[in-house]
Amino acid sequence: MAGRLFSKSKFRFFASSLLRNVNPSPLRGSSLLLKPRAQFLEQCAAMDASWVRRYHDGRPRGPLWRGKKLIGKEALFVISGLRRFKDDEEKLQKFIKTHVLRLLKMDLIAVLSELERQEEVSLAAKVFGVIQKQDWYKPDVFLYKDLIIALARCKKMDEAMQLWEAMRKEELFPDSQTYTEVIRGFLRYGSPADAMNIYEDMKLSPDPPDELPFRIMLKGLIPHPLLRNRVKQDFEELFPERHVYDPPEEIFGVH
């Protein structure tokens, strides 16, 4: 019992002596007080950033890149709205009047390119119609080319040919890639006669002939040997050093 009392009194003695030697003035320049506060602020900032990442409301915070073309917030909003109202013609036309017509030139072209990339070709055709009505519009073969190719790849051949005729009225001529994709589209669509019409038009083009559309015709016209022989003769005249693959006669139905 006496030992316990002695130890307690000894502890009080040392504690009182330490308190006497403590300097009551605050540590102004010490980093011991600033470091915990700095760490606390950094933790708060990190928590705030993580909260923003977790609870982002989905609206675009800045421009996005699609195919090396800058798409702004207004263009992204228009693309979303067009896709939302594409099944309701009345709401779609109202949205075009209130939002699409307000876009600037670069935003309209960006919307057109993005809709083509997403294979929303019917919407892209409507946006192209808006572009044609702008004061700054000038006939551009590349705008026609991209949209016609997108329509042909989606087997929208009627709309593709409407653009084709409009392009020719503006005295613009398709290039080899456009001919190739339209011919391929008609062959996939099951219309070799229309493919032959485009082929005959391609032969009158002032551009030098390209081998690819001929080979697509030769492959797609295998079920039609008479038409294929016409294309084969033209191919051999234009490319005498190139070889033409002839499938077995059984494929043609000749026994």
Secondary structure, DSSP 8 states (H G I E B T S, - for coil): -HHHHHHHHHHHHHHHHHHHHS--S--SS-HHHHHHHHHHHHHHHHHHHHHHHHT--S--SS-EEETTEEE-HHHHHHHHHHHHTTT-HHHHHHHHHHTGGG--HHHHHHHHHHHHHTT-HHHHHHHHHHHHTSTT----HHHHHHHHHHHHHTT-HHHHHHHHHHHHHTT----HHHHHHHHHHHHHHT-HHHHHHHHHHHHT-SS---HHHHHHHHHHTTT-HHHHHHHHHHHHHH-TTS------HHHHT--
